[in-house]
Amino acid sequence: MGMRMNRDEFTDGQKLAIWERSGHRCQGCSRPMRPWEPKQFDHIKPAARGGEATVENGQVLGECCWPAKNAEDQTITSKADMQAKKHVLGRKKSRAWGFRR
């Protein structure tokens, strides 16, 4: 049995295409990167916000830039989740109809 991939992960072929498109540079700061250096293949639009694992939505980031991008994505996603909960949970019930008109 082969390993199952998470639908949010890039395939090896997609990673290679993203790496080649980047010109072997961190797409956060344009620093040249060597093939053996640690790198992250990151969603430009976060998967948690509907971003797909496609070459067009992918970028390669070095260890210099990925932590900041990841923290920013998490902040944006958390704010969006809070707004959605507020919208759904924030409705007030009226006595007669169950929900406010």
C-alpha positions as CSV (number, residue, x, y, z in Angstrom):
1,M,0.0,0.0,0.0
2,G,1.2,3.5,-0.9
3,M,1.2,6.5,1.4
4,R,-1.9,8.6,1.3
5,M,-1.3,12.3,0.8
6,N,-3.2,15.0,2.4
7,R,-5.1,16.9,-0.3
8,D,-3.4,20.1,1.0
9,E,0.1,18.8,0.3
10,F,2.1,19.4,-2.8
11,T,3.2,16.4,-4.8
12,D,6.9,15.9,-5.6
13,G,6.2,17.0,-9.2
14,Q,4.5,20.1,-8.0
15,K,7.4,20.9,-5.6
16,L,9.9,20.5,-8.5
17,A,7.9,22.9,-10.7
18,I,7.6,25.5,-7.9
19,W,11.3,25.2,-7.2
20,E,12.2,25.7,-10.9
21,R,9.8,28.6,-11.3
22,S,11.3,30.3,-8.2
23,G,14.7,30.4,-9.9
24,H,16.1,28.6,-6.8
25,R,15.4,31.6,-4.7
26,C,13.3,32.2,-1.6
27,Q,10.2,33.9,-2.8
28,G,9.9,35.9,0.4
29,C,13.2,37.7,0.3
30,S,14.8,36.6,-3.1
31,R,17.8,35.0,-1.4
32,P,19.5,32.4,-3.5
33,M,19.0,28.9,-2.1
34,R,20.9,25.7,-2.6
35,P,19.0,22.5,-3.4
36,W,20.1,20.9,-0.1
37,E,19.1,23.8,2.1
38,P,15.9,23.4,4.2
39,K,12.9,24.9,2.5
40,Q,9.1,24.9,2.8
41,F,6.7,24.6,-0.1
42,D,4.0,27.0,1.0
43,H,0.5,27.9,-0.1
44,I,0.2,31.5,-1.2
45,K,-3.4,31.4,-0.3
46,P,-3.5,29.3,2.9
47,A,-5.2,25.8,2.6
48,A,-7.3,26.7,5.6
49,R,-8.8,29.6,3.6
50,G,-9.5,27.5,0.5
51,G,-6.1,27.6,-1.2
52,E,-5.5,24.6,-3.3
53,A,-2.3,22.6,-3.6
54,T,-1.5,23.7,-7.1
55,V,1.7,25.0,-8.7
56,E,0.1,28.4,-9.2
57,N,-0.8,28.7,-5.5
58,G,2.7,27.4,-4.4
59,Q,5.8,29.2,-3.4
60,V,9.1,28.1,-1.9
61,L,10.3,29.8,1.2
62,G,13.6,29.5,3.1
63,E,13.9,29.1,6.8
64,C,14.5,32.9,6.8
65,C,10.9,33.7,5.7
66,W,8.6,30.7,6.3
67,P,8.1,31.2,10.1
68,A,6.8,34.8,9.6
69,K,4.6,33.7,6.7
70,N,3.2,30.8,8.7
71,A,2.4,33.0,11.7
72,E,0.7,35.6,9.4
73,D,-1.4,32.8,7.8
74,Q,-2.4,31.5,11.3
75,T,-3.4,35.0,12.4
76,I,-5.5,35.6,9.3
77,T,-7.2,32.2,9.6
78,S,-7.9,32.7,13.3
79,K,-9.5,36.1,12.7
80,A,-11.6,34.6,9.9
81,D,-12.7,31.8,12.1
82,M,-13.7,34.2,14.9
83,Q,-15.7,36.3,12.5
84,A,-17.5,33.3,11.2
85,K,-18.4,32.1,14.7
86,K,-19.5,35.6,15.7
87,H,-21.8,35.7,12.6
88,V,-23.4,32.4,13.3
89,L,-23.5,32.6,17.1
90,G,-24.2,36.3,17.3
91,R,-27.9,36.1,16.2
92,K,-30.3,36.9,19.0
93,K,-33.4,34.8,19.5
94,S,-36.8,36.5,19.8
95,R,-39.4,35.1,22.1
96,A,-42.1,34.7,19.4
97,W,-40.2,33.3,16.4
98,G,-37.0,31.8,17.7
99,F,-34.8,34.1,15.7
100,R,-34.8,37.9,15.3
101,R,-36.2,39.1,12.0
